[in-house]
Amino acid sequence: MTETATVGEFRFACGETIEDLELAYETYGEFDGSNAVLVCHALTGSHHVTDSGWREDGEETTAGQARAWWNDVVGPGKAIDTTEYYVVCVNIPGSCYGSSGPPSEGPDGEPWGTDFPPVTVGDWTRAQRRLLDELGVGRLHAVVGGSVGGMNVLDWAKQFPDDVRRIVPVATAARLDPQCLAIDAIARRAITTDANWNGGDYYGDGPDPDDGLAIARQLGHVMYLSKGSMERKFGRRAAGRDARRDDFPEDPAGAFFPYREVESYLDYNARSFTERFDANSYLYLTRAMDDYDLSSEYGSDADALAAFEGEALLLSFTADWHFTVEQSRSLAAAFEAGGAPVAHHVVDSDHGHDAFLVEPESVGPPLRDFLADGIEGRAVRDEGTATDDGSGEGERRAPVHASLFPG
């Protein structure tokens, strides 16, 4: 069940302040004083991490999403077992699923729009800390998250190293590389050049910048998939007879050529996305992700993590070119340089970046054992650890797993 808390005046990293920061969140399980696990969601995810325990009086709350985004990992008897742990997931500031952000009400009673302060990953971390204080949660047993949620996890080890025993950054990196920065920049320009964006002031009766947001989402989908997964799911096949090119304008010559399955997939998912997400929020959150650099203000990743004395488990996936295996290896070396016990799992998978969402059987065993026993956990020790020099030569890869959604 979604709840909302006001954590009072909040000063963002940009220097701007809002009087009452509201945060939407969900909790699962019972808190015993030492069993809290914070789950950090990815870019366009929400606090609705699992269906387990979110029904009340027969009503269902999905935070605007079709389904819980990690339902196969979080819940009773699952890797993050809600019968053992008190799980908290918070919608990040700047998003559009209930926390303060561009579409939420500003001081004048109208949506903030682009008057909302710029947000950073560091702001997300500090906002989460404030909410946990409201909930009476001090030191966390663990912080877990994937993609930019994994950056959020890393930032906990940097900002609040004494407040968490174990961290699990999944499919993430200390910073984005230039190729990903470039794709995100194009995605934002697709939104801001949409005639309906109107400088970010499109709330009300007028049309939303759905075409720009749809194209931005399509670029994101391409980033999240691998060449192998796209070949398997789509190939060069033409879409079915009933498939239509109604979503975007087509040049006259286009009618001569096939409308391919990959195009149909991108169009369908893009339009579904525009029904649940806000264009301004997409601008804000991608900028926060692009801006994040673990070494900022410290000089190196190792220096940024030096105060963290807990344990870390890194998970990466071989076909993920958004956040690569090499980037996780570099993180493992940074943890080791500071003396933090660290394990690094490399999972053989052709799903690309989406693997952390669609392969719970890859994520679950090491995550479950790490939460219970740290790097001494059976699955953690059996399936791979980083070497002393961070080279990855001591890693043993987990087996290949079949897709949950075969194409």
VMD Tcl script that draws the C-alpha trace (Angstrom):
set ca {
  {0.00 0.00 0.00}
  {1.46 3.34 -1.06}
  {1.97 5.88 1.71}
  {3.18 9.45 1.58}
  {5.27 11.31 4.15}
  {6.30 14.94 4.36}
  {9.89 15.26 5.57}
  {9.91 19.05 5.91}
  {12.18 21.63 4.35}
  {14.71 20.14 1.97}
  {17.74 21.80 0.44}
  {18.85 20.32 -2.87}
  {22.47 20.06 -4.01}
  {21.80 22.89 -6.46}
  {21.21 25.20 -3.48}
  {17.45 25.60 -3.93}
  {15.06 24.73 -1.12}
  {11.44 23.62 -1.00}
  {9.40 23.88 2.18}
  {7.76 20.48 2.31}
  {9.34 17.57 0.45}
  {6.81 14.78 -0.01}
  {7.97 11.21 -0.56}
  {5.83 8.30 -1.68}
  {6.94 4.92 -0.37}
  {5.93 1.35 0.37}
  {7.04 -0.95 3.17}
  {6.81 -4.73 3.46}
  {7.38 -6.95 6.47}
  {7.89 -6.03 10.12}
  {10.75 -3.94 11.53}
  {12.66 -5.54 14.42}
  {15.26 -2.81 14.83}
  {18.02 -4.33 12.69}
  {16.42 -5.96 9.62}
  {15.66 -2.98 7.35}
  {16.53 -3.30 3.66}
  {16.22 -0.26 1.42}
  {15.53 -1.07 -2.24}
  {16.40 1.71 -4.73}
  {14.40 1.73 -7.95}
  {15.70 2.38 -11.45}
  {15.16 5.43 -13.66}
  {11.45 5.11 -14.48}
  {10.53 2.63 -11.76}
  {8.61 3.44 -8.63}
  {8.34 2.54 -4.98}
  {6.00 -0.29 -5.96}
  {8.69 -2.97 -5.95}
  {6.49 -6.02 -5.26}
  {2.87 -7.08 -5.12}
  {3.44 -8.84 -1.80}
  {1.63 -7.12 1.04}
  {0.24 -4.17 -0.90}
  {-3.44 -5.12 -0.87}
  {-5.85 -3.46 1.50}
  {-9.63 -4.04 1.55}
  {-9.40 -5.69 -1.85}
  {-7.95 -2.59 -3.49}
  {-4.76 -2.62 -5.52}
  {-2.30 0.21 -5.89}
  {0.25 -0.01 -8.69}
  {1.73 3.50 -8.56}
  {0.80 3.90 -12.21}
  {2.71 0.84 -13.33}
  {1.36 -2.30 -14.93}
  {3.13 -4.56 -12.44}
  {5.61 -4.51 -9.62}
  {9.08 -4.19 -11.10}
  {10.93 -6.74 -8.89}
  {8.08 -8.99 -7.89}
  {10.15 -12.13 -8.44}
  {12.94 -10.96 -6.14}
  {11.11 -9.26 -3.24}
  {8.41 -11.02 -1.22}
  {7.73 -13.89 1.19}
  {10.25 -16.67 0.62}
  {12.01 -14.78 -2.17}
  {15.58 -13.48 -2.32}
  {14.70 -10.39 -0.29}
  {12.37 -12.26 2.03}
  {9.72 -9.98 3.50}
  {9.10 -12.49 6.29}
  {12.67 -11.83 7.46}
  {13.37 -8.27 6.37}
  {11.59 -4.95 6.67}
  {11.75 -3.70 3.08}
  {11.41 -0.01 2.23}
  {11.25 1.44 -1.28}
  {10.99 5.20 -1.79}
  {9.95 7.06 -4.93}
  {12.80 9.46 -5.69}
  {12.33 13.25 -5.75}
  {11.82 14.46 -9.31}
  {9.78 11.41 -10.32}
  {6.05 11.34 -11.06}
  {4.77 8.51 -8.86}
  {3.80 10.49 -5.79}
  {6.99 12.15 -4.56}
  {7.63 15.86 -5.09}
  {8.64 16.52 -8.67}
  {7.76 18.53 -11.78}
  {4.15 17.26 -12.02}
  {3.39 17.67 -8.30}
  {1.76 20.73 -6.80}
  {4.03 23.71 -6.24}
  {3.67 26.63 -3.81}
  {1.17 28.40 -6.11}
  {-1.12 25.39 -6.29}
  {-0.08 24.63 -9.87}
  {2.31 21.89 -11.02}
  {5.95 22.78 -10.46}
  {6.94 22.05 -14.05}
  {10.50 23.13 -14.75}
  {10.46 25.44 -11.71}
  {11.14 22.34 -9.63}
  {14.76 22.36 -8.44}
  {17.27 20.23 -10.37}
  {17.81 16.92 -8.59}
  {20.88 14.73 -8.12}
  {21.44 11.15 -7.03}
  {22.87 12.60 -3.83}
  {19.54 14.35 -3.23}
  {17.76 10.99 -3.56}
  {20.05 9.47 -0.93}
  {19.55 12.29 1.54}
  {15.78 12.24 1.00}
  {15.72 8.50 1.68}
  {17.71 9.05 4.86}
  {15.16 11.64 5.99}
  {12.25 9.28 5.36}
  {13.96 6.43 7.20}
  {14.42 8.76 10.14}
  {10.66 9.40 10.05}
  {10.06 5.64 10.08}
  {12.39 5.12 13.03}
  {14.97 3.22 10.99}
  {18.57 3.91 11.94}
  {21.26 1.64 10.56}
  {20.20 -0.41 7.56}
  {20.92 -4.08 7.18}
  {21.34 -3.53 3.44}
  {20.75 -1.21 0.49}
  {20.01 -2.90 -2.84}
  {19.30 -1.45 -6.29}
  {19.89 -1.79 -10.02}
  {20.86 0.56 -12.85}
  {20.72 4.18 -11.62}
  {19.26 2.64 -8.45}
  {22.68 0.98 -8.15}
  {24.29 4.43 -8.29}
  {21.92 5.37 -5.48}
  {23.24 2.34 -3.56}
  {26.85 3.43 -4.13}
  {25.97 6.89 -2.90}
  {24.76 5.41 0.39}
  {28.22 3.90 0.91}
  {29.71 7.30 0.09}
  {27.38 9.64 2.04}
  {26.32 7.43 4.94}
  {29.01 4.74 5.26}
  {28.16 4.02 8.90}
  {24.44 3.63 8.24}
  {24.48 0.41 6.22}
  {26.02 -3.04 6.81}
  {25.80 -4.44 3.28}
  {25.25 -3.01 -0.18}
  {24.29 -4.65 -3.46}
  {24.80 -2.46 -6.55}
  {23.35 -4.39 -9.51}
  {24.07 -3.65 -13.20}
  {25.52 -0.24 -12.46}
  {28.68 1.85 -12.56}
  {30.45 4.70 -10.84}
  {29.49 6.97 -13.76}
  {28.05 6.83 -17.26}
  {30.37 6.59 -20.24}
  {30.26 9.14 -23.12}
  {28.18 6.88 -25.40}
  {25.38 6.62 -22.84}
  {25.64 10.34 -22.10}
  {25.18 11.03 -25.81}
  {22.10 8.82 -26.12}
  {20.52 10.44 -23.05}
  {21.19 13.89 -24.54}
  {19.39 12.91 -27.76}
  {16.47 11.55 -25.72}
  {16.10 14.84 -23.87}
  {16.23 16.79 -27.11}
  {13.44 14.64 -28.48}
  {11.30 15.90 -25.59}
  {12.33 19.55 -25.60}
  {11.87 19.88 -29.39}
  {8.34 18.47 -29.22}
  {6.07 21.44 -29.97}
  {3.80 20.41 -27.09}
  {6.58 20.57 -24.50}
  {6.05 24.33 -24.31}
  {9.09 25.00 -22.16}
  {7.88 22.40 -19.68}
  {4.53 24.13 -19.11}
  {2.16 21.58 -20.66}
  {0.05 20.62 -17.65}
  {-3.67 21.25 -17.83}
  {-6.03 20.90 -20.78}
  {-3.46 21.07 -23.57}
  {-1.66 18.15 -25.24}
  {1.36 16.56 -23.60}
  {4.71 16.15 -25.41}
  {3.99 12.46 -25.95}
  {5.82 12.14 -29.27}
  {9.06 13.42 -27.78}
  {8.71 11.26 -24.67}
  {7.91 8.21 -26.81}
  {11.08 8.66 -28.87}
  {13.11 9.18 -25.71}
  {11.74 5.91 -24.35}
  {12.54 4.08 -27.58}
  {16.15 5.16 -27.28}
  {16.12 3.86 -23.74}
  {14.76 0.48 -24.83}
  {17.53 0.10 -27.37}
  {20.07 0.83 -24.61}
  {18.54 -1.82 -22.34}
  {18.61 -4.64 -24.91}
  {21.58 -6.45 -26.41}
  {22.26 -7.40 -30.02}
  {21.69 -11.05 -29.15}
  {18.37 -10.47 -27.40}
  {17.09 -8.27 -30.24}
  {18.07 -10.87 -32.84}
  {16.30 -13.58 -30.88}
  {13.16 -11.56 -30.17}
  {12.73 -9.78 -33.51}
  {15.28 -10.62 -36.17}
  {14.39 -8.78 -39.37}
  {10.85 -10.12 -39.40}
  {7.97 -8.01 -40.65}
  {5.16 -7.36 -38.19}
  {1.84 -9.16 -38.66}
  {-0.79 -8.19 -41.18}
  {-2.76 -6.24 -38.57}
  {0.20 -4.18 -37.38}
  {-0.22 -0.50 -38.14}
  {2.13 2.46 -38.35}
  {-0.30 4.80 -36.63}
  {1.97 5.95 -33.85}
  {4.31 8.19 -35.84}
  {4.13 9.94 -39.22}
  {5.45 7.89 -42.14}
  {7.15 9.20 -45.25}
  {5.31 8.23 -48.48}
  {7.99 5.77 -49.58}
  {7.73 3.97 -46.26}
  {4.53 2.18 -47.30}
  {6.55 0.17 -49.82}
  {8.79 -1.30 -47.11}
  {7.91 -3.71 -44.31}
  {6.91 -2.50 -40.86}
  {9.19 -4.69 -38.80}
  {8.54 -6.43 -35.51}
  {11.26 -4.42 -33.81}
  {9.55 -1.19 -34.87}
  {6.17 -2.43 -33.71}
  {7.63 -3.41 -30.33}
  {9.26 -0.02 -29.84}
  {6.12 1.87 -30.89}
  {3.85 -0.14 -28.60}
  {6.06 0.15 -25.55}
  {6.72 3.83 -26.15}
  {3.02 4.66 -26.26}
  {2.36 2.58 -23.15}
  {5.12 4.49 -21.41}
  {3.65 7.90 -22.25}
  {0.45 6.87 -20.46}
  {2.26 6.40 -17.15}
  {5.28 8.72 -17.10}
  {5.89 12.44 -17.19}
  {8.13 14.08 -19.79}
  {9.62 16.65 -17.40}
  {10.40 13.90 -14.88}
  {12.25 12.04 -17.63}
  {14.36 15.13 -18.24}
  {15.12 15.55 -14.54}
  {15.96 11.93 -13.79}
  {18.18 11.35 -16.83}
  {20.15 14.47 -15.93}
  {20.60 13.19 -12.37}
  {21.89 9.88 -13.72}
  {24.19 11.58 -16.24}
  {25.59 13.88 -13.57}
  {26.47 11.17 -11.06}
  {30.17 10.55 -10.53}
  {31.15 8.49 -7.49}
  {34.57 10.13 -7.30}
  {33.14 13.66 -7.22}
  {34.72 15.73 -4.41}
  {37.07 12.84 -3.56}
  {39.44 12.46 -6.49}
  {38.97 8.71 -6.94}
  {36.34 6.01 -6.48}
  {38.50 4.32 -3.85}
  {38.72 7.54 -1.82}
  {34.94 8.03 -2.08}
  {34.36 4.54 -0.64}
  {37.20 4.54 1.88}
  {34.96 5.20 4.91}
  {32.63 2.30 4.11}
  {33.44 -0.63 6.41}
  {30.58 -2.91 5.43}
  {30.43 -5.59 2.73}
  {29.57 -5.24 -0.95}
  {28.18 -7.59 -3.59}
  {28.39 -6.41 -7.22}
  {26.35 -8.10 -9.95}
  {26.99 -7.52 -13.66}
  {25.82 -9.15 -16.89}
  {27.95 -10.03 -19.87}
  {25.78 -8.47 -22.63}
  {25.00 -5.29 -20.71}
  {26.65 -2.48 -22.65}
  {24.82 0.22 -20.67}
  {26.65 -0.69 -17.44}
  {29.42 -3.09 -18.33}
  {31.21 -5.94 -16.55}
  {34.40 -3.90 -16.75}
  {32.77 -1.03 -14.90}
  {31.72 -3.40 -12.10}
  {35.26 -4.77 -11.93}
  {36.54 -1.25 -11.49}
  {34.10 -0.76 -8.62}
  {35.24 -4.01 -7.00}
  {38.82 -2.76 -7.13}
  {37.77 0.51 -5.50}
  {36.10 -1.33 -2.61}
  {39.13 -3.58 -2.19}
  {41.47 -0.60 -2.13}
  {39.63 0.61 0.95}
  {39.68 -2.80 2.58}
  {35.95 -3.49 2.25}
  {35.06 -7.17 1.71}
  {33.61 -7.40 -1.81}
  {32.31 -10.07 -4.18}
  {31.64 -9.61 -7.87}
  {29.30 -11.89 -9.82}
  {29.41 -11.93 -13.59}
  {26.31 -13.56 -15.05}
  {26.43 -14.95 -18.58}
  {23.32 -13.50 -20.19}
  {22.38 -12.12 -23.60}
  {19.51 -10.00 -22.25}
  {21.53 -6.82 -21.99}
  {20.81 -4.31 -19.25}
  {17.30 -5.70 -18.71}
  {18.81 -8.92 -17.34}
  {18.64 -7.70 -13.75}
  {14.86 -7.37 -14.13}
  {14.02 -10.45 -16.20}
  {16.41 -13.01 -14.70}
  {15.49 -13.32 -11.02}
  {16.99 -16.81 -11.02}
  {20.38 -15.17 -11.71}
  {20.00 -12.40 -9.16}
  {18.21 -14.30 -6.40}
  {20.65 -16.93 -5.04}
  {23.71 -14.72 -4.46}
  {21.53 -11.86 -3.23}
  {19.70 -14.08 -0.73}
  {22.92 -15.58 0.65}
  {24.71 -12.25 0.78}
  {21.91 -10.66 2.79}
  {22.06 -13.58 5.21}
  {25.80 -14.23 5.50}
  {27.69 -11.50 3.64}
  {30.44 -12.59 1.28}
  {30.72 -15.83 3.23}
  {27.31 -16.82 1.86}
  {27.36 -20.12 -0.04}
  {26.12 -18.83 -3.39}
  {28.36 -15.80 -3.09}
  {31.46 -17.94 -2.56}
  {30.46 -20.60 -5.09}
  {29.70 -18.29 -8.00}
  {32.40 -15.67 -7.95}
  {34.49 -13.14 -6.06}
  {36.79 -10.37 -7.15}
  {40.52 -10.90 -6.94}
  {42.84 -8.80 -4.80}
  {43.84 -6.66 -7.77}
  {40.28 -6.25 -9.09}
  {41.17 -7.84 -12.42}
  {38.30 -10.28 -12.31}
  {40.58 -13.24 -13.00}
  {39.22 -15.00 -9.92}
  {35.59 -14.69 -11.01}
  {33.51 -17.72 -11.86}
  {30.53 -16.91 -13.98}
  {27.04 -18.04 -13.10}
  {25.36 -20.28 -15.68}
  {23.39 -19.06 -18.66}
  {19.67 -18.66 -17.89}
  {16.70 -18.82 -20.24}
  {14.58 -15.70 -20.71}
  {11.44 -15.32 -18.67}
  {9.86 -13.68 -21.71}
  {11.00 -15.70 -24.73}
  {10.56 -13.99 -28.05}
}
mol new
graphics top color blue
foreach p $ca { graphics top sphere $p radius 0.5 }
foreach p [lrange $ca 0 end-1] q [lrange $ca 1 end] { graphics top cylinder $p $q radius 0.2 }
display resetview
